[in-house]
Amino acid sequence: MNSDWHIIAVLLAGHFLAVATPGPNTAFILQTAVHNRRAAYIAAMGIFPAGMIWASAGLAGMGQLIVAAPMLEQALRIAGGCYLCWIGWRMISRRRASQDTAEAPPEKSVPGLLATGFMTNFLNPKAIAWYTSIFAATGAFELSASYRAMVIIGMPGMGFLWYLCIATAVSGRLVRDVLMGQTRWIDLVSGITMILFGAKLLVLG
């Protein structure tokens, strides 16, 4: 294995561990999949391009820019924290709405799901920190243009496939039978989790 392939293998292995660690993206996909598998698939499609943007920015030296301009990192952290709190509140509000009407709330449109997936990942502090640090640690800046393209597509692509697997597993008949009648509580727990992620960012950084 040449050095370029070795770097790519390390990046993909590390990225799999990163996306498999629960975070805002996972909470969002889980909560969406409990209600509708197709909606979760569409949301995962929205997560993918945001990952490509951060991978491209990381390879372009975004990490060094953040070090040189700490106010940029602070702005991203505050924006991400506020957005996660807002998404969490939306999840909780969905549960309250379904209680008030005794019916399932209306599903989001395709553009809405794509946009929410995109913004959840784009303002996800975990994704920002990962993509802006891993490349310096692995020497990925030395990759040729073709290998960089593989990284920009491959890392978010791995995350996309992982979220598809989560959505498929959670929305499967066996799991859905177990979770039947518990979706309101899942919305509540998912919403609180998102708010806690956001509050941690705003308070602790």
CYANA upper distance limits for C-alpha pairs under 8 A (distance plus 0.5 A):
  1 MET  CA      5 TRP  CA      6.60
  1 MET  CA      6 HIS  CA      6.75
  2 ASN  CA      6 HIS  CA      6.71
  3 SER  CA      7 ILE  CA      6.70
  4 ASP  CA      8 ILE  CA      6.82
  4 ASP  CA    143 LEU  CA      6.69
  4 ASP  CA    147 TYR  CA      7.75
  5 TRP  CA      9 ALA  CA      6.55
  6 HIS  CA     10 VAL  CA      6.75
  7 ILE  CA     11 LEU  CA      6.64
  7 ILE  CA    138 THR  CA      6.83
  7 ILE  CA    139 GLY  CA      7.77
  7 ILE  CA    140 ALA  CA      7.01
  8 ILE  CA     12 LEU  CA      6.60
  8 ILE  CA    140 ALA  CA      8.44
  8 ILE  CA    147 TYR  CA      8.41
  8 ILE  CA    151 VAL  CA      7.28
  9 ALA  CA     13 ALA  CA      6.57
 10 VAL  CA     14 GLY  CA      6.50
 10 VAL  CA    138 THR  CA      8.08
 11 LEU  CA     15 HIS  CA      6.40
 11 LEU  CA    134 ILE  CA      8.06
 11 LEU  CA    135 PHE  CA      8.49
 11 LEU  CA    138 THR  CA      7.94
 11 LEU  CA    151 VAL  CA      8.42
 11 LEU  CA    155 MET  CA      8.06
 12 LEU  CA     16 PHE  CA      6.60
 12 LEU  CA    154 GLY  CA      7.97
 12 LEU  CA    155 MET  CA      6.52
 12 LEU  CA    158 MET  CA      8.17
 13 ALA  CA     17 LEU  CA      7.10
 14 GLY  CA     18 ALA  CA      6.77
 15 HIS  CA     19 VAL  CA      6.67
 15 HIS  CA    155 MET  CA      6.96
 15 HIS  CA    158 MET  CA      8.34
 15 HIS  CA    159 GLY  CA      8.32
 16 PHE  CA     20 ALA  CA      6.49
 16 PHE  CA    158 MET  CA      7.40
 16 PHE  CA    159 GLY  CA      7.56
 17 LEU  CA     21 THR  CA      6.81
 19 VAL  CA     23 GLY  CA      8.48
 19 VAL  CA    159 GLY  CA      6.46
 19 VAL  CA    162 TRP  CA      8.07
 20 ALA  CA    162 TRP  CA      8.05
 22 PRO  CA     26 THR  CA      6.12
 22 PRO  CA     27 ALA  CA      7.67
 23 GLY  CA     27 ALA  CA      6.77
 23 GLY  CA    126 LYS  CA      8.02
 24 PRO  CA     28 PHE  CA      6.61
 24 PRO  CA     84 LEU  CA      8.12
 24 PRO  CA    120 THR  CA      7.57
 24 PRO  CA    121 ASN  CA      8.33
 24 PRO  CA    124 ASN  CA      7.35
 24 PRO  CA    194 MET  CA      6.71
 24 PRO  CA    197 PHE  CA      7.77
 25 ASN  CA     29 ILE  CA      6.72
 25 ASN  CA     47 ILE  CA      8.35
 25 ASN  CA    117 GLY  CA      8.28
 25 ASN  CA    120 THR  CA      6.95
 25 ASN  CA    121 ASN  CA      6.81
 25 ASN  CA    124 ASN  CA      8.20
 26 THR  CA     30 LEU  CA      6.51
 26 THR  CA    163 TYR  CA      7.69
 27 ALA  CA     31 GLN  CA      6.60
 27 ALA  CA    190 SER  CA      6.44
 27 ALA  CA    193 THR  CA      8.01
 27 ALA  CA    194 MET  CA      7.83
 28 PHE  CA     32 THR  CA      6.63
 28 PHE  CA    117 GLY  CA      8.46
 28 PHE  CA    190 SER  CA      7.83
 29 ILE  CA     33 ALA  CA      6.38
 29 ILE  CA     40 ALA  CA      6.16
 29 ILE  CA     43 ALA  CA      7.55
 29 ILE  CA     44 ALA  CA      7.61
 29 ILE  CA    163 TYR  CA      7.31
 29 ILE  CA    166 ILE  CA      8.02
 29 ILE  CA    167 ALA  CA      7.00
 30 LEU  CA     34 VAL  CA      6.79
 30 LEU  CA     40 ALA  CA      8.29
 30 LEU  CA    166 ILE  CA      7.54
 30 LEU  CA    167 ALA  CA      6.98
 30 LEU  CA    170 VAL  CA      7.44
 31 GLN  CA     35 HIS  CA      7.61
 31 GLN  CA    186 ILE  CA      7.14
 31 GLN  CA    187 ASP  CA      6.70
 31 GLN  CA    190 SER  CA      6.81
 32 THR  CA     36 ASN  CA      6.72
 32 THR  CA     37 ARG  CA      7.97
 32 THR  CA     39 ALA  CA      7.03
 32 THR  CA     40 ALA  CA      5.72
 33 ALA  CA     37 ARG  CA      5.33
 33 ALA  CA     38 ARG  CA      8.24
 33 ALA  CA     39 ALA  CA      7.37
 33 ALA  CA     40 ALA  CA      5.36
 33 ALA  CA    167 ALA  CA      5.60
 33 ALA  CA    168 THR  CA      8.19
 33 ALA  CA    170 VAL  CA      6.70
 33 ALA  CA    171 SER  CA      6.09
 34 VAL  CA    170 VAL  CA      6.76
 34 VAL  CA    171 SER  CA      6.21
 34 VAL  CA    176 ARG  CA      7.62
 34 VAL  CA    179 LEU  CA      8.36
 34 VAL  CA    183 THR  CA      7.22
 35 HIS  CA    171 SER  CA      8.26
 35 HIS  CA    183 THR  CA      7.74
 36 ASN  CA     40 ALA  CA      6.93
 36 ASN  CA    171 SER  CA      7.51
 37 ARG  CA     41 TYR  CA      6.81
 37 ARG  CA    167 ALA  CA      6.61
 37 ARG  CA    168 THR  CA      7.19
 37 ARG  CA    171 SER  CA      6.05
 38 ARG  CA     42 ILE  CA      6.81
 39 ALA  CA     43 ALA  CA      6.64
 39 ALA  CA    108 LYS  CA      8.38
 39 ALA  CA    110 VAL  CA      8.16
 39 ALA  CA    113 LEU  CA      7.41
 40 ALA  CA     44 ALA  CA      6.65
 40 ALA  CA    164 LEU  CA      8.19
 40 ALA  CA    167 ALA  CA      6.42
 41 TYR  CA     45 MET  CA      6.89
 41 TYR  CA    163 TYR  CA      8.43
 41 TYR  CA    164 LEU  CA      6.56
 41 TYR  CA    167 ALA  CA      7.33
 42 ILE  CA     46 GLY  CA      7.08
 42 ILE  CA    110 VAL  CA      7.36
 42 ILE  CA    113 LEU  CA      6.78
 42 ILE  CA    114 LEU  CA      6.61
 43 ALA  CA     47 ILE  CA      7.04
 43 ALA  CA    113 LEU  CA      5.52
 43 ALA  CA    114 LEU  CA      5.67
 43 ALA  CA    115 ALA  CA      8.43
 43 ALA  CA    116 THR  CA      7.50
 43 ALA  CA    117 GLY  CA      5.21
 43 ALA  CA    118 PHE  CA      8.24
 44 ALA  CA     48 PHE  CA      7.04
 44 ALA  CA    114 LEU  CA      8.22
 44 ALA  CA    117 GLY  CA      6.75
 44 ALA  CA    160 PHE  CA      6.41
 44 ALA  CA    163 TYR  CA      6.65
 44 ALA  CA    164 LEU  CA      7.25
 45 MET  CA     49 PRO  CA      8.02
 45 MET  CA    114 LEU  CA      7.05
 45 MET  CA    117 GLY  CA      7.83
 45 MET  CA    160 PHE  CA      7.39
 46 GLY  CA     50 ALA  CA      7.72
 46 GLY  CA    113 LEU  CA      7.71
 46 GLY  CA    114 LEU  CA      4.70
 46 GLY  CA    115 ALA  CA      6.76
 46 GLY  CA    116 THR  CA      7.71
 46 GLY  CA    117 GLY  CA      4.99
 46 GLY  CA    118 PHE  CA      4.94
 47 ILE  CA     51 GLY  CA      7.04
 47 ILE  CA    114 LEU  CA      8.08
 47 ILE  CA    117 GLY  CA      5.26
 47 ILE  CA    118 PHE  CA      5.10
 47 ILE  CA    119 MET  CA      8.18
 47 ILE  CA    120 THR  CA      7.77
 47 ILE  CA    121 ASN  CA      6.05
 47 ILE  CA    122 PHE  CA      8.27
 47 ILE  CA    160 PHE  CA      7.61
 48 PHE  CA     52 MET  CA      7.01
 48 PHE  CA    118 PHE  CA      7.82
 48 PHE  CA    156 PRO  CA      5.98
 48 PHE  CA    157 GLY  CA      7.08
 48 PHE  CA    159 GLY  CA      7.89
 48 PHE  CA    160 PHE  CA      6.29
 49 PRO  CA     53 ILE  CA      6.79
 49 PRO  CA    118 PHE  CA      7.43
 49 PRO  CA    156 PRO  CA      8.04
 50 ALA  CA     54 TRP  CA      6.90
 50 ALA  CA    118 PHE  CA      5.97
 50 ALA  CA    119 MET  CA      7.97
 50 ALA  CA    121 ASN  CA      6.46
 50 ALA  CA    122 PHE  CA      5.60
 51 GLY  CA     55 ALA  CA      6.51
 51 GLY  CA    121 ASN  CA      7.43
 51 GLY  CA    122 PHE  CA      7.64
 51 GLY  CA    127 ALA  CA      8.02
 51 GLY  CA    155 MET  CA      8.22
 51 GLY  CA    156 PRO  CA      5.48
 52 MET  CA     56 SER  CA      6.55
 52 MET  CA    152 ILE  CA      5.94
 52 MET  CA    153 ILE  CA      6.86
 52 MET  CA    155 MET  CA      8.44
 52 MET  CA    156 PRO  CA      6.43
 53 ILE  CA     57 ALA  CA      6.60
 54 TRP  CA     58 GLY  CA      6.39
 54 TRP  CA    122 PHE  CA      8.07
 54 TRP  CA    127 ALA  CA      8.10
 54 TRP  CA    128 ILE  CA      7.15
 54 TRP  CA    131 TYR  CA      6.47
 54 TRP  CA    132 THR  CA      8.05
 55 ALA  CA     59 LEU  CA      6.73
 55 ALA  CA    131 TYR  CA      6.10
 55 ALA  CA    132 THR  CA      8.30
 55 ALA  CA    151 VAL  CA      8.06
 55 ALA  CA    152 ILE  CA      5.83
 55 ALA  CA    155 MET  CA      8.24
 55 ALA  CA    156 PRO  CA      8.33
 56 SER  CA     60 ALA  CA      6.62
 56 SER  CA    152 ILE  CA      6.51
 57 ALA  CA     61 GLY  CA      6.90
 57 ALA  CA     62 MET  CA      5.74
 57 ALA  CA    131 TYR  CA      8.39
 57 ALA  CA    132 THR  CA      7.93
 58 GLY  CA     62 MET  CA      5.35
 58 GLY  CA     63 GLY  CA      6.68
 58 GLY  CA    131 TYR  CA      5.82
 58 GLY  CA    132 THR  CA      5.02
 58 GLY  CA    133 SER  CA      7.85
 58 GLY  CA    135 PHE  CA      7.27
 59 LEU  CA    132 THR  CA      8.32
 59 LEU  CA    135 PHE  CA      7.02
 59 LEU  CA    140 ALA  CA      7.80
 59 LEU  CA    141 PHE  CA      6.64
 59 LEU  CA    148 ARG  CA      8.19
 61 GLY  CA     65 LEU  CA      7.04
 61 GLY  CA    132 THR  CA      7.99
 62 MET  CA     66 ILE  CA      6.72
 62 MET  CA    132 THR  CA      6.27
 63 GLY  CA     67 VAL  CA      6.84
 63 GLY  CA    132 THR  CA      4.85
 63 GLY  CA    133 SER  CA      6.45
 64 GLN  CA     68 ALA  CA      6.64
 65 LEU  CA     69 ALA  CA      6.38
 66 ILE  CA     70 PRO  CA      6.05
 66 ILE  CA     71 MET  CA      8.40
 66 ILE  CA     72 LEU  CA      6.63
 66 ILE  CA     73 GLU  CA      6.17
 69 ALA  CA     73 GLU  CA      7.77
 70 PRO  CA     74 GLN  CA      6.80
 71 MET  CA     75 ALA  CA      6.58
 72 LEU  CA     76 LEU  CA      6.72
 73 GLU  CA     77 ARG  CA      6.59
 74 GLN  CA     78 ILE  CA      6.65
 75 ALA  CA     79 ALA  CA      6.57
 76 LEU  CA     80 GLY  CA      6.41
 76 LEU  CA    123 LEU  CA      7.49
 76 LEU  CA    125 PRO  CA      8.23
 77 ARG  CA     81 GLY  CA      6.50
 77 ARG  CA    123 LEU  CA      8.42
 77 ARG  CA    125 PRO  CA      6.99
 77 ARG  CA    201 LEU  CA      6.75
 77 ARG  CA    202 LEU  CA      7.60
 77 ARG  CA    205 GLY  CA      7.45
 78 ILE  CA     82 CYS  CA      6.61
 78 ILE  CA    201 LEU  CA      7.53
 78 ILE  CA    202 LEU  CA      6.38
 79 ALA  CA     83 TYR  CA      6.60
 79 ALA  CA    123 LEU  CA      7.39
 80 GLY  CA     84 LEU  CA      6.62
 80 GLY  CA    123 LEU  CA      5.00
 80 GLY  CA    124 ASN  CA      6.44
 80 GLY  CA    125 PRO  CA      6.93
 80 GLY  CA    198 GLY  CA      7.43
 80 GLY  CA    201 LEU  CA      8.14
 81 GLY  CA     85 CYS  CA      6.76
 81 GLY  CA    197 PHE  CA      7.68
 81 GLY  CA    198 GLY  CA      4.33
 81 GLY  CA    199 ALA  CA      6.73
 81 GLY  CA    200 LYS  CA      8.10
 81 GLY  CA    201 LEU  CA      5.76
 81 GLY  CA    202 LEU  CA      6.06
 82 CYS  CA     86 TRP  CA      6.69
 82 CYS  CA    198 GLY  CA      6.69
 82 CYS  CA    199 ALA  CA      8.48
 82 CYS  CA    202 LEU  CA      8.12
 83 TYR  CA     87 ILE  CA      6.64
 83 TYR  CA    120 THR  CA      8.20
 83 TYR  CA    123 LEU  CA      7.84
 83 TYR  CA    198 GLY  CA      7.79
 84 LEU  CA     88 GLY  CA      6.55
 84 LEU  CA    120 THR  CA      7.80
 84 LEU  CA    194 MET  CA      5.99
 84 LEU  CA    195 ILE  CA      6.50
 84 LEU  CA    197 PHE  CA      7.34
 84 LEU  CA    198 GLY  CA      5.40
 85 CYS  CA     89 TRP  CA      6.69
 85 CYS  CA    194 MET  CA      6.57
 85 CYS  CA    195 ILE  CA      4.72
 85 CYS  CA    196 LEU  CA      8.02
 85 CYS  CA    197 PHE  CA      8.16
 85 CYS  CA    198 GLY  CA      5.61
 85 CYS  CA    199 ALA  CA      7.48
 86 TRP  CA     90 ARG  CA      6.73
 86 TRP  CA    195 ILE  CA      8.00
 87 ILE  CA     91 MET  CA      6.84
 87 ILE  CA    191 GLY  CA      7.65
 87 ILE  CA    194 MET  CA      7.38
 87 ILE  CA    195 ILE  CA      8.21
 88 GLY  CA     92 ILE  CA      6.89
 88 GLY  CA    190 SER  CA      7.47
 88 GLY  CA    191 GLY  CA      4.26
 88 GLY  CA    192 ILE  CA      6.53
 88 GLY  CA    193 THR  CA      7.65
 88 GLY  CA    194 MET  CA      5.23
 88 GLY  CA    195 ILE  CA      5.58
 89 TRP  CA     93 SER  CA      6.47
 89 TRP  CA    191 GLY  CA      6.48
 89 TRP  CA    192 ILE  CA      8.29
 89 TRP  CA    195 ILE  CA      7.70
 90 ARG  CA     94 ARG  CA      6.58
 90 ARG  CA    191 GLY  CA      7.78
 91 MET  CA     95 ARG  CA      7.11
 91 MET  CA    187 ASP  CA      5.98
 91 MET  CA    188 LEU  CA      7.20
 91 MET  CA    190 SER  CA      7.47
 91 MET  CA    191 GLY  CA      5.39
 92 ILE  CA     96 ARG  CA      6.92
 92 ILE  CA    187 ASP  CA      6.44
 92 ILE  CA    188 LEU  CA      5.55
 92 ILE  CA    191 GLY  CA      5.81
 92 ILE  CA    192 ILE  CA      8.06
 93 SER  CA     97 ALA  CA      6.52
 94 ARG  CA     98 SER  CA      6.76
 94 ARG  CA    105 PRO  CA      7.14
 94 ARG  CA    187 ASP  CA      7.75
 95 ARG  CA     99 GLN  CA      6.82
 95 ARG  CA    184 ARG  CA      5.54
 95 ARG  CA    185 TRP  CA      8.04
 95 ARG  CA    187 ASP  CA      6.38
 95 ARG  CA    188 LEU  CA      7.05
 96 ARG  CA    100 ASP  CA      6.72
 97 ALA  CA    101 THR  CA      6.72
 97 ALA  CA    105 PRO  CA      7.24
 98 SER  CA    102 ALA  CA      5.91
 98 SER  CA    103 GLU  CA      5.78
 98 SER  CA    104 ALA  CA      5.86
 98 SER  CA    105 PRO  CA      6.12
 98 SER  CA    184 ARG  CA      8.13
 99 GLN  CA    103 GLU  CA      7.82
 99 GLN  CA    184 ARG  CA      8.49
108 LYS  CA    112 GLY  CA      6.27
108 LYS  CA    113 LEU  CA      6.57
109 SER  CA    113 LEU  CA      6.68
110 VAL  CA    114 LEU  CA      6.65
111 PRO  CA    115 ALA  CA      6.48
112 GLY  CA    116 THR  CA      6.55
113 LEU  CA    117 GLY  CA      6.54
114 LEU  CA    118 PHE  CA      6.52
115 ALA  CA    119 MET  CA      6.57
116 THR  CA    120 THR  CA      6.40
117 GLY  CA    121 ASN  CA      6.91
118 PHE  CA    122 PHE  CA      6.38
119 MET  CA    123 LEU  CA      6.28
119 MET  CA    124 ASN  CA      8.39
120 THR  CA    124 ASN  CA      6.29
121 ASN  CA    127 ALA  CA      7.21
122 PHE  CA    127 ALA  CA      8.01
122 PHE  CA    128 ILE  CA      8.09
123 LEU  CA    127 ALA  CA      8.44
123 LEU  CA    128 ILE  CA      7.97
124 ASN  CA    128 ILE  CA      6.87
125 PRO  CA    129 ALA  CA      6.49
126 LYS  CA    130 TRP  CA      6.57
127 ALA  CA    131 TYR  CA      6.54
128 ILE  CA    132 THR  CA      6.58
129 ALA  CA    133 SER  CA      6.66
130 TRP  CA    134 ILE  CA      6.34
131 TYR  CA    135 PHE  CA      7.54
132 THR  CA    136 ALA  CA      8.49
133 SER  CA    137 ALA  CA      7.10
134 ILE  CA    138 THR  CA      6.79
135 PHE  CA    139 GLY  CA      6.44
135 PHE  CA    140 ALA  CA      5.37
135 PHE  CA    141 PHE  CA      7.00
136 ALA  CA    140 ALA  CA      6.99
136 ALA  CA    141 PHE  CA      7.38
139 GLY  CA    143 LEU  CA      8.38
140 ALA  CA    148 ARG  CA      8.37
143 LEU  CA    147 TYR  CA      6.35
143 LEU  CA    148 ARG  CA      6.46
144 SER  CA    148 ARG  CA      6.64
145 ALA  CA    149 ALA  CA      6.73
146 SER  CA    150 MET  CA      7.00
147 TYR  CA    151 VAL  CA      6.86
148 ARG  CA    152 ILE  CA      6.65
149 ALA  CA    153 ILE  CA      6.75
150 MET  CA    154 GLY  CA      5.99
151 VAL  CA    155 MET  CA      6.19
152 ILE  CA    156 PRO  CA      7.48
153 ILE  CA    157 GLY  CA      6.28
154 GLY  CA    158 MET  CA      6.51
155 MET  CA    159 GLY  CA      7.08
156 PRO  CA    160 PHE  CA      6.61
157 GLY  CA    161 LEU  CA      6.76
158 MET  CA    162 TRP  CA      6.72
159 GLY  CA    163 TYR  CA      6.74
160 PHE  CA    164 LEU  CA      6.73
161 LEU  CA    165 CYS  CA      6.74
162 TRP  CA    166 ILE  CA      6.84
163 TYR  CA    167 ALA  CA      6.59
164 LEU  CA    168 THR  CA      6.55
165 CYS  CA    169 ALA  CA      6.58
166 ILE  CA    170 VAL  CA      6.55
167 ALA  CA    171 SER  CA      6.44
168 THR  CA    172 GLY  CA      6.45
169 ALA  CA    175 VAL  CA      7.78
170 VAL  CA    175 VAL  CA      6.27
170 VAL  CA    176 ARG  CA      7.36
171 SER  CA    175 VAL  CA      7.01
171 SER  CA    176 ARG  CA      6.26
172 GLY  CA    176 ARG  CA      6.43
173 ARG  CA    177 ASP  CA      6.48
174 LEU  CA    178 VAL  CA      7.00
175 VAL  CA    179 LEU  CA      6.65
176 ARG  CA    180 MET  CA      6.18
179 LEU  CA    183 THR  CA      7.21
182 GLN  CA    186 ILE  CA      6.79
183 THR  CA    187 ASP  CA      6.62
184 ARG  CA    188 LEU  CA      6.84
185 TRP  CA    189 VAL  CA      6.65
186 ILE  CA    190 SER  CA      6.41
187 ASP  CA    191 GLY  CA      6.43
188 LEU  CA    192 ILE  CA      6.65
189 VAL  CA    193 THR  CA      6.56
190 SER  CA    194 MET  CA      6.74
191 GLY  CA    195 ILE  CA      6.74
192 ILE  CA    196 LEU  CA      6.60
193 THR  CA    197 PHE  CA      6.76
194 MET  CA    198 GLY  CA      6.73
195 ILE  CA    199 ALA  CA      6.42
196 LEU  CA    200 LYS  CA      6.49
197 PHE  CA    201 LEU  CA      7.00
198 GLY  CA    202 LEU  CA      6.84
199 ALA  CA    203 VAL  CA      6.42
199 ALA  CA    204 LEU  CA      8.45
200 LYS  CA    204 LEU  CA      5.80
200 LYS  CA    205 GLY  CA      7.01
201 LEU  CA    205 GLY  CA      4.88
